[in-house]
Structure formats: C-alpha cells, structure tokens
Amino acid sequence: MTHSPPVAAGDIVAAAAEVAEELFAGAAARDAAASFPDDAFALLHAAALMMAPFPARLGGAGLVEPDAAGALCHVLRAIGGGDLSVGRLYEGHVNAVALVARYGTPKQLAALADDVRAGAMSGVWNAEGALPATLERDGAGWRLRGAKILASGVGSVTRPLVPVARGEATVMTIPHLGAGERADLSRWTAQGMRSTCTGTVDLEGLPVGPGQVIGGDDDYRRQPNFFGGAWRFCAVQLGAVERLLDLYRADLNRLGRGAHPYQRQRIAACATAAETAALWVEQAARTVAAEARPAAEVLAYVGLARGVTERAGLDVVEAVHRGLGLNSFMRPHPAERVARDLATYLRQPAPDGAMADAAAAVLAAPAPARTLWRDA
Ligand SMILES: Cc1cc2nc3c(=O)[nH]c(=O)nc-3n(C[C@H](O)[C@H](O)[C@H](O)COP(=O)(O)OP(=O)(O)OC[C@H]3O[C@@H](n4cnc5c(N)ncnc54)[C@H](O)[C@@H]3O)c2cc1C
C-alpha cells in the first residue's frame, strides 16, 4: 500500500486556518440544509486534515501525538471558528483515531487509516439511551445489541468507535456501517449544531469481528485521558467564541460604533474572555499531553478549563447580543448562527460534576496555590 507523503503538523495548522474561511463561507447554507456537511468534509479530506491525526508512517501528521498537542489545539480552534458543527464532527473523528492509536493494534490503526484515506470518517458514539449497547458472543465472533443516542454524523460516519458493555466492563468496538444505515434523526431538533446530524443509531445484531474490538476492558474510561480529552471540545468551542468576537468588532467598525465607551467596555470584556479561555485550553492540552502530573491534578485542571470556556462562551454571546442588538438575532447575520450553535454545543456532560470534582481536588491538594498546577 502506498501512502501520500506525511504532512508536518505546522503545515496542517496553516491548512486548517485556510480551510476555516471556506467553512465559514458555507456555514449558513449547511445550517439551513441541516444535512450532513459532505461539502465540508470533502474540503477537510482535500486539505489532508482527515488523515492528519494518524502517524506519519500511515500518511498523517501525527496530530494526536503528545508533541503535537499545541498544533491540534490550533486546528480544532480554526475548524470550530469556521463551522462549529463541522468542528464537532471533526473532534469526534480525532478522538476516535486517538483511541485506536493508544489502545488498538498497529493493524487496527492501519485498517482505520486505509478506510479514512478512502473517504470514510470516524467519531465516538458513547451516549446511552433507554436501550444500552452491549456486546454479546456469537459463535467465534461478537454481535452488538441495543442502541446509542446523541451520535453525531449518524448515517454518514461509517467507522464509528462505539464503547459498549461486555459483561461488567466497557470495550470499544468499530462496527462497519453503510451510508444511511440504522440512523434515526427524527429527534435532532436542537436550535443549533443542526448539520452535526446527531441522532440515534440502532446497533441491534451488528456483527463485530475480533479485529474490530479495540483495546481491553475499560481502556475507554482510563483516566486522565477519558475526562482529560474534554480540552478538545473546549478548543472547538473557543473557535466559535473567537469568531463571535471577530463578527462583533467588524460590525462596530463598519457601523462607526466602536468609539462608544460601553461598546469598548464590552469589546474589552470579550477580548479578555476569549484570551482567558485560550490560555486555559492551551495549557490543558499541554498538561494532558505531557502525562507528567498526577491524574487528579490533570482532571481538575481540565475540569476548570471547561468552566472557563463555558463562561467565556456565555459572556461573549450575551455581549454580542447586547452590543449588536436585534440584528444579531436576524438571519442571515452570521452571529445569529454562531451564537445559536455555540449555545447548543456548550451543553456538555455533567458540567456541575466537573467543577465540583475540580474543587474537591483543589481542597485536597497539599501544595500552596501558587504551585497547584506547576512546580515551584
Ligand atoms: C451537538 C452535540 C453533538 C453531540 N455528539 C455526540 C456524539 O457524537 N457522541 C456522544 O457520545 N455524545 C454526543 N453528544 C452528547 C454529549 O456528549 C453529552 O451527552 C450531552 O451534550 C450532555 O448534555 P446535557 O446538557 O444533557 O448534560 P447533563 O450531564 O445531563 O447536564 C445537564 C445538567 O444536569 C446536571 N447533572 C448532570 N448529572 C446530574 C446528576 N446526576 N444529578 C443532578 N444533576 C446532574 C449537569 O451538571 C447540568 O447542569 C453531543 C452533544 C451535542 C450538544
């Protein structure tokens, strides 16, 4: 098998910045269509971004390797700023490749790379509904039972990574799905993130060969990477926060309203919020990648970074609505869509729990505050 030549992580960052503007130009049409963004993923494939998470030996840019955490953060931010729905889908793809790279065999990673090179994409479908997904023995192989809910890209993501219960443990599987198969989008009526096509997938009876079970029992939940990976969705959200700031100041400049002291106060607050979130998210990415600090500390840092990013998003949405007024609620003003997408995507699992666990870790830490997250 011949692969395309490997791409450097720096080139991928530049490619993502370029693609982001093309994504932004098409985002209104994708939102209106509320269908899977095939056009956007054609762009990401063409720019080598779909292969980028894979190692160089498989034709990627090693974007999920520890020394590329900063580059991955830039890429997720850029794509999220281009189109938040596309960013969400891309983050799922990156997460799946990272899990296979960490816990799968070289053969499994190469097989996924072959499929992605041929045009497929992955994602992680973990959310559970009334019919929990399980893996049951079927002769020499296995079969899936049940369903997953809130699965982004159902009907289009054909190589999803699906964590399922096997007895008391959780194992990761990569079932092979055909386009349009087993997908139910009837309940995806969210106000934003429409083109993520987030729906239910019926897994009942799907065969899973031995080569499609990734890693061992409970590898999926292994910390600090399980919760620590939340920095990636924060990076995608941050892209939208930064886009809103860009849209806000462009309008103020265009309308000649930038000199007003209250507008300036709001712009200062938005710039501070965006930069604060950026500093936290970048540091969270580095801290998780370094694997050098105790797990409790890493998880606490990422938990707090989630709160900082959420606060930045909520504050910037409010400031833009107050600063641009009714116009920012009117289609086709792009701030209308970006704010709607961001408000939806800010809803992530158990935010109170993440904050409370981080607080408990801070309470229990013996170090003085100035050395809580770094050596003296
Ligand atoms: C656009 C989009 C795409 C998504 N795509 C995927 C996907 O591809 N794969 C996937 O697996 N998932 C996906 N999800 C689902 C996502 O991972 C979360 O499951 C979902 O966003 C949870 O949101 P929630 O607000 O209902 O969370 P919840 O955790 O239910 O939080 C809602 C509120 O309840 C509180 N709360 C939580 N637990 C408790 C408790 N035990 N007691 C009291 N209060 C509690 C929280 O702190 C919060 O205040 C997606 C979500 C979105 C928005």
Ligand as a Chemical Component Dictionary entry (heavy atoms), coordinates in Angstrom:
data_LIG
# 
_chem_comp.id                   LIG 
_chem_comp.type                 NON-POLYMER 
_chem_comp.pdbx_formal_charge   0 
_chem_comp.three_letter_code    LIG 
# 
loop_
_chem_comp_atom.comp_id 
_chem_comp_atom.atom_id 
_chem_comp_atom.alt_atom_id 
_chem_comp_atom.type_symbol 
_chem_comp_atom.charge 
_chem_comp_atom.model_Cartn_x 
_chem_comp_atom.model_Cartn_y 
_chem_comp_atom.model_Cartn_z 
_chem_comp_atom.pdbx_ordinal 
LIG C1  C1  C 0 -24.027 18.978 19.134 1  
LIG C2  C2  C 0 -23.810 17.799 20.002 2  
LIG C3  C3  C 0 -23.259 16.657 19.461 3  
LIG C4  C4  C 0 -23.057 15.533 20.251 4  
LIG N1  N1  N 0 -22.488 14.416 19.690 5  
LIG C5  C5  C 0 -22.199 13.349 20.462 6  
LIG C6  C6  C 0 -21.561 12.194 19.930 7  
LIG O1  O1  O 0 -21.212 12.130 18.752 8  
LIG N2  N2  N 0 -21.323 11.165 20.754 9  
LIG C7  C7  C 0 -21.710 11.167 22.068 10 
LIG O2  O2  O 0 -21.457 10.188 22.774 11 
LIG N3  N3  N 0 -22.346 12.223 22.602 12 
LIG C8  C8  C 0 -22.588 13.321 21.837 13 
LIG N4  N4  N 0 -23.223 14.398 22.378 14 
LIG C9  C9  C 0 -23.725 14.289 23.741 15 
LIG C10 C10 C 0 -22.779 14.870 24.759 16 
LIG O3  O3  O 0 -21.626 14.088 24.866 17 
LIG C11 C11 C 0 -23.481 14.929 26.111 18 
LIG O4  O4  O 0 -24.008 13.683 26.433 19 
LIG C12 C12 C 0 -24.596 15.921 26.108 20 
LIG O5  O5  O 0 -24.196 17.093 25.482 21 
LIG C13 C13 C 0 -25.000 16.150 27.556 22 
LIG O6  O6  O 0 -25.674 17.331 27.667 23 
LIG P1  P1  P 0 -26.653 17.615 28.852 24 
LIG O7  O7  O 0 -26.724 19.096 28.960 25 
LIG O8  O8  O 0 -27.910 16.850 28.680 26 
LIG O9  O9  O 0 -25.785 17.026 30.091 27 
LIG P2  P2  P 0 -26.144 16.612 31.543 28 
LIG O10 O10 O 0 -24.942 15.911 32.071 29 
LIG O11 O11 O 0 -27.453 15.903 31.648 30 
LIG O12 O12 O 0 -26.251 18.029 32.243 31 
LIG C14 C14 C 0 -27.445 18.783 32.347 32 
LIG C15 C15 C 0 -27.474 19.411 33.734 33 
LIG O13 O13 O 0 -27.694 18.366 34.709 34 
LIG C16 C16 C 0 -26.619 18.356 35.661 35 
LIG N5  N5  N 0 -26.437 16.971 36.061 36 
LIG C17 C17 C 0 -25.748 16.002 35.413 37 
LIG N6  N6  N 0 -25.792 14.853 36.116 38 
LIG C18 C18 C 0 -26.545 15.104 37.225 39 
LIG C19 C19 C 0 -26.948 14.328 38.342 40 
LIG N7  N7  N 0 -26.611 13.033 38.432 41 
LIG N8  N8  N 0 -27.722 14.888 39.292 42 
LIG C20 C20 C 0 -28.084 16.192 39.197 43 
LIG N9  N9  N 0 -27.727 17.000 38.160 44 
LIG C21 C21 C 0 -26.959 16.457 37.198 45 
LIG C22 C22 C 0 -25.456 18.971 34.919 46 
LIG O14 O14 O 0 -24.447 19.458 35.782 47 
LIG C23 C23 C 0 -26.163 20.073 34.137 48 
LIG O15 O15 O 0 -26.447 21.159 34.987 49 
LIG C24 C24 C 0 -23.418 15.547 21.614 50 
LIG C25 C25 C 0 -23.957 16.719 22.177 51 
LIG C26 C26 C 0 -24.145 17.839 21.380 52 
LIG C27 C27 C 0 -24.702 19.085 22.009 53 
# 
loop_
_chem_comp_bond.comp_id 
_chem_comp_bond.atom_id_1 
_chem_comp_bond.atom_id_2 
_chem_comp_bond.value_order 
_chem_comp_bond.pdbx_ordinal 
LIG C1  C2  SING 1  
LIG C2  C3  SING 2  
LIG C2  C26 DOUB 3  
LIG C3  C4  DOUB 4  
LIG C4  N1  SING 5  
LIG C4  C24 SING 6  
LIG N1  C5  DOUB 7  
LIG C5  C6  SING 8  
LIG C5  C8  SING 9  
LIG C6  O1  DOUB 10 
LIG C6  N2  SING 11 
LIG N2  C7  SING 12 
LIG C7  O2  DOUB 13 
LIG C7  N3  SING 14 
LIG N3  C8  DOUB 15 
LIG C8  N4  SING 16 
LIG N4  C9  SING 17 
LIG N4  C24 SING 18 
LIG C9  C10 SING 19 
LIG C10 O3  SING 20 
LIG C10 C11 SING 21 
LIG C11 O4  SING 22 
LIG C11 C12 SING 23 
LIG C12 O5  SING 24 
LIG C12 C13 SING 25 
LIG C13 O6  SING 26 
LIG O6  P1  SING 27 
LIG P1  O7  DOUB 28 
LIG P1  O8  SING 29 
LIG P1  O9  SING 30 
LIG O9  P2  SING 31 
LIG P2  O10 DOUB 32 
LIG P2  O11 SING 33 
LIG P2  O12 SING 34 
LIG O12 C14 SING 35 
LIG C14 C15 SING 36 
LIG C15 O13 SING 37 
LIG C15 C23 SING 38 
LIG O13 C16 SING 39 
LIG C16 N5  SING 40 
LIG C16 C22 SING 41 
LIG N5  C17 SING 42 
LIG N5  C21 SING 43 
LIG C17 N6  DOUB 44 
LIG N6  C18 SING 45 
LIG C18 C19 SING 46 
LIG C18 C21 DOUB 47 
LIG C19 N7  SING 48 
LIG C19 N8  DOUB 49 
LIG N8  C20 SING 50 
LIG C20 N9  DOUB 51 
LIG N9  C21 SING 52 
LIG C22 O14 SING 53 
LIG C22 C23 SING 54 
LIG C23 O15 SING 55 
LIG C24 C25 DOUB 56 
LIG C25 C26 SING 57 
LIG C26 C27 SING 58 
# 
